[in-house]
Amino acid sequence: MANNLNILVLAAGKGTRMNSKLPKVLHKLNEKTMLEHVLDQSKLLKPKKVFILINKQMTFIKKLFPKENFLIQHPQLGTGHAVQVFLNKVTIKKSEKLLVLYGDNPLVESKDIQLMYDKIKKSNLVLLGFKKKDNKSYGIIVHNKNGVSEIVEFKEANTRQKKLTTCNSGIMAFDCQSLNLIKKIDNKNRKKEYYLTDIVKLSRQYRLKINLVLAQNEKNAVGVNDQIELLEAEKIMQDRLRKKFIKQGVKFVDPSTVYLSSDTKIGKNVKIEPFVVIGKKVTIGNNVIIKSFSHLEDTKIKNRVEVGPYARLRPGSILEDNSKVGNFVEIKKSKIGKGSKVNHLSYIGDALLGKQVNIGAGTITCNYDGKNKFKTTIKDSAFIGSNTSLIAPVTIGKNSLVGAGSSISKSVKDNSLALTRAEQRNLRKKK
């Protein structure tokens, strides 16, 4: 536990390049906001406290994150000013450290910032850098065997400096000595802003020890500034998730076509075919097959289950052991019992299916009357014939048979046959 570590997440940026009214840090990757990703990684260090710095137009975020500690930066005068605002409002003890992260850097990983925390214990200032050979925009960390000398913005770098490959992520760790120098950062520059990167020169002037940590992957340290970079970050995160599950033994026929969520849980001996979308809150058990073009969200799939192709599992769906949901079937807020089958062309909503139930093609549960939702219960070993409408609320008893083409609005007792088919009449065809 890093009980002497405080973490500050800078999230006040307006994100104008996103071309969206939504604050930049609330844009989502893998069904979670960028800010959530940063918070999740930072909390793996088990810090003393995490603070989030926002602007005065973003106060509504407090309701989205009611358990977090928020500070307001107003006016917004740069990253150096942001940390000055923090230090004016929060008391940091001499033995404590501060890690500064960015809410628009969702790809940051705990292993990199953990290394920074380890280094700051014996340093005054630690920078997180990354290697990039074809740098065209990132600030450059100038360093040699004697340590870090400065951070130079790419536009202001000379020809020799532009050939250097160590770039600045902006992420920094401070001890009390370097934090005391934050107040000395000034705004004597073209933009009249207070740049946090100026802390390097100040630390050099006061002979403080500066350490450099290189991110294990350059992608871990790159921020998101526009919609294109958001898409690129999504691809990186998806690739991470796929690789994680492949290492755990999941069989992807074509990994690049499968979409996963950050909270997806998958068991052993699972096969996922191409073009499957797995949304948030999905748990998949062991020995499961998810066939192509299926869409899953907020669903629990147990063991030895087959889904799809072209199946849609909506929130609240539970598929018990050995059940099957086939092609062009939609399940919503329903439980499919052990060994039960909904093989094709059906809608099952707000329903409870027992064990060994068979649902014929074209069956629908009519669960909505325009105002309220009603429940359908189908008990063990019932057989529902094709093209049947079950008008809820209704219960189909155990071992009962519903004839094809029926419209059932009254409950059916156990061991019964129910049908509502009109009498067939064969008439002579007129010439």
N, C-alpha and C positions, 0 to 999 in steps of 0.2 A: 504493500500500500504506500502510495506517494503522499503521505499525510502532511508533508511540508510543501506540496506543489499546488499552486493556484493556476487555473487555466482561463485565459481570456480569449473568447472567440469574437473576432471583428466581423460584424454583420450589418453595418450601417450603410454600405454602398447602395446606391440607387439602381445600378445595373441598367443604365439607359440603353446599352447596346443589345439588351435582350429584347427590346421593342415590346415590352409587356407591362401592364399595370401591376402585375404581381411582383413583389420584391424578389430580387435575384435569388436569395438564399432559400426561397420557398418553392422554386422550381424543382421538379421531381426527377429522380433516377431510381429505377427499380422500385417504384411505388413508395419511395420515401423522399422527403425533401433533402436538398443538399445540406441544410443545417443539421438535420437528423443524422446524416451519415457522419458529419464531423463530430457531433456530440457522442455518438456511439463509439467511435474510435478513441476519443479523448477519455471517456469514462472507463475504458479498459485499463488505464493507468491507475485507477482508483485515487484520483486527486482529492485534496482537501475540499476544494470548491471550484465550480465552473461558472464563469460569468459570460454573458452575451451582451455585446454592445450594439445597440441599434440606433436609428435616427428617430426623430419625434413623430414622423409619419407612420412608423411601424409599430406603434404601441399595441395594436390589435394582436400582434404575435404573442403577447403575454398570455392570451387566452388559449392559444394553441399549445403552449408549453407552460402550463401552470406551475410546474415544479421547478422551473429554472430561475436563475438569478439574472435580472436584466438591468442594464444601465443605458442612459440616453446620452448620445453625443449631439450637442447642438451649440453652435453651428458645427458643420463638418469641415474641418480644416486639415485633413490628412491623417495618415496612420500614426505619425508621431503624436499628434494632438489627441488621437483616440486613446493612446496609452496614458497620456497626461491626464485625461478625463478620468480614466480608471483609477490612477494613483491619487487623484484628488478626492475620490469617493470611497476607496477601499484601503485599509491599512495593511501593509505587508510587513511582517516581522523580519528581523535580520536573518533569521535561519531559513526563511521561506524562499521559494523560487517561483518564477512566473513563466509560463509557456504561452506564447501568443500564436493563435491559429486564425484561419480565415474561413468564414462561413461559406465561401464560394469555392472551397477546395475539397470537394466530396471524396476525392480519391486518396486522400491522406490515409496512411496506415499506421496502426498503433506501434508496429515494430520500429518504425523510423523515429517517432516521437519518444518512444521509450528509450532509444539510444541517446536522444538529445537530453532526456532527463538524467540518464546515467552520466553523461559528460558534464552537465552543468554543476554537478556535485563537486567537481574539481576545477571548474572554470568560472569566469565571470559573465561570459556571453557565448552562446552557441548558436550557429546559423545552420539552417538546413538548405543544402544546395543539391543540384542534380547536374548530371553530365548531358550536354547536348551539342553535337558537332555542327549542326546547321542552324545555330541560333540566329533569329532575325528580330527578336523583340525583347527577350528577357534581360533583366539586369545581370551584370557580370560580377562574380566574386573574384577579386584579384587576390591571389594568395601564392605562397611558395613554401619552402621548407621552414621558413621562419614564422609562418602563420599567415593570417588574413590581414591585408593592409587596407582594403576599401571595397565598397560596392559601387559600381559605376552603371548608370542607366545606359542602355544600349545606344540610344541616340547621341549620348554625350561621350561615348567611348572612342578612343583613337584606334588607328588601324591595328596596332599591336594588341590592344586589349580585346578587340573584336575577334581575334584568333583564339582567345582563351575559351575553354569549353565548360567551365564551371559556372552554372547559372544560379541566380538567387530565387528561392521559392517564396521568400518573405516571412517564413515561419522562423521564430526566434525563441530562445530560452534565456532568461535573465536571473542573475542573483541580485542581492540587495545593492551591491556596489554599482553595477551597471544600471539598475533601476533608478538610482539616485542621479544618474546623468541624463535621464529622459527629460527632465525639466530644463536642461540646457539646450535642447534641440530648438533651433529657431526657424523662422520662415523667410530667411533672406535668399529667396530664389524667385525665378520667373513667375511661378504659380502662386507664390505667397502661401505655401502650405508647409506643414511640419512633417518632414519625412522620417519615418522610423529607421530607414537605412543609414541616416546620419549618425546613429549610435555607434557605428563601427569606427568612424574617425574619432569621435569623442573618447571611445574606449581605448583607442591607440594612444591618444594624447595623454590619457591618465594611466597608461601602462597596465591596463587590465588584460587578463588572459582571455583570448578569443579562440574558440574551437570551431571546427567545421565538421558537420556530419553530412555525408552524401547519401541521398535517398537510394534505396536498393533498386529502385526502378524510376526512371525519370517521370513516368506517368503518374507516380504517387504524389509528386510535388506540383503538378500543373493545375492552375485554377481554371474556372469556367467564366467566360466573359460575354458570350453570345450564344445564340441558339445552335450554331454549328459546333461550337466547342461542347455544348451540352449533349449533342448527339454523339460526339466523339467519346465523351466521358461515359455515356450509356453503353457504347460498344465495349469499352475497356472493362466496365463493371460486369457486363454480361459475360465477357470472356473469362473473367476471374471466377464467376459463379460456375460456369460450365466446367472449367478445369478442376475446381474444388470437387464437384460431384463425380467427374470422371475418375479422379483419384480415389474416390470412395466406392467405385465399382459400378456406377450408373452407366448404362449402355445407351449412347446417343447415336442414332443412325446418321444424322447430319447435324452436329452440334450448332453450327452457325445459324440454323433456322429455328432454334428453340429459344423462347423468351422465358426467363426465370425471374423470380422476385427475391429480394434480400432475405426474406423470412421463410423461403421455401424449405421444406424438410422432406428428404427422400430416403427410403430404406434400402435394403439389400436386393440385388438381382432384379433391378427395375430397368425396363426398356422403354425409351421414349423415341417415337418416330418423328420424322420431319414436320415442321410447321405447327408446333404445339405452343400455346401461350399459357403460362402458369402465372396467374396473378397472385395477389397477396393472400396470406393466411391459408396456404395449401399444405397439407400433410399427406404424403404418399407412403404407404406401408411397404412390405416385402413382396417380391414375386408379382409385380404389377406391370401391365403393358398399357401404355398410353399411345393410342394410334393417331395417325396424322390428322392435322387440322382440328384438333380438339382445343377447347378453351375452358380453363378451370380457374375459379376464384373462391376463396373462403370455403374450402371444401376439405373433408377428411375422407381419404381413401384407405381402406384397411388392406388386408393381405390377399393375394391371389385374385386380384380384380382386373378386369379388362374394360378399357374405356375407348370408345370411338370405333372407327374414324368419324370426324365431323360431329363430335358430341360437345354439348355445352353444360358445364356443371356450375350453377350459380350459387351465391352465398347461402350457407346453411345446409348444403348437401352432405350427406353421410352415406358412403357405400361400404357395407359390411363385407366380411370375408366371402370370397368365391362368388361375388355378385358380378353382374355384367351390364354395362350400359353401351348400347351399340350406336350405329350411324344415324345421324339426324335426330338425336334424342336430346331433350332439354330437361334438366332436373333442377328444381328450385326449392330450397328450404324443405327438403324431404329426406327420409331415411329409407334406403333400399336394403332390405334384410339379407341375411346370409343365404347365399345360393340363389337369390332372386335375379330375374332377367328382364331388362327392358331393352329389347334387341334393336328396334328400329322405329323411326318416324313417330315418336311419342312425346307428349309433354306431361311431366309429373311434377305438380306444384303443391306445396303445403300438404304433403301426404306422408303416411307411415305405412311402409310395406313390410310384412312379416317375412318369415323364412320360406324359401322355395316358391315364391310367387312368380307367375309368368304373365307378362304384359304383352298383349298382341300388338301388331303393327297398327299405327294410327290411333292408338288410345290416348285420350286426354282426360286430365282431371279438371273439371270446370270449377275453379276455386274462388272466383271473384264475381260478385254480383253488381259491380259498379261502385259499391261503397265499402264493402267488407270482404275480407278473405275468410274462407272456410276450409275445414280439414277433411281429407279423405283417408280412411283407414282400410287397408286391405290385409286381411289376416293370413296366417300360414297356409301355404299350398293352394291358394286360390288361383284360378285361371281366368284371365280376362281376355275375351275374344277380340279379334281385330276390329278396328274402327268403332270403338266403344267410347261413349261419353259418360263419365262418372260425375254427377252433379252434386257437389258438396253442399252441406255436410252429409256424408254418407259412409256407411261401413259395409264392407264385403266380408262375410264370415269365412271361417276355415273350410278348406276343401270345397269351396263353392265354385261354380262355373257360371260365367256371364257370357251369353251368346254373342257372336259377332254382330256388329251393327246396332247394338243396343244403346239406349239412352237411359241410364239408371239414376233415378232421383230418390228412391227409397232404399233403406238398408236391406241387405240380403242376409238371411240366417245361415248358420253353419250347414255344410253338406247340402246346399240347395243349388238349383238351376234357375237362373234369372235371365229373361230376355224380353225385349219390348219391340219385337220385329213385327211390322205390318204383314198381313197375310199376302202371300204371293198370288197373283192372278195372271194366267197366261191367256191372252186374247188373240183372236185371229187378226193377222195383219191386213189392213186395208190395201187394196191395189191402187 
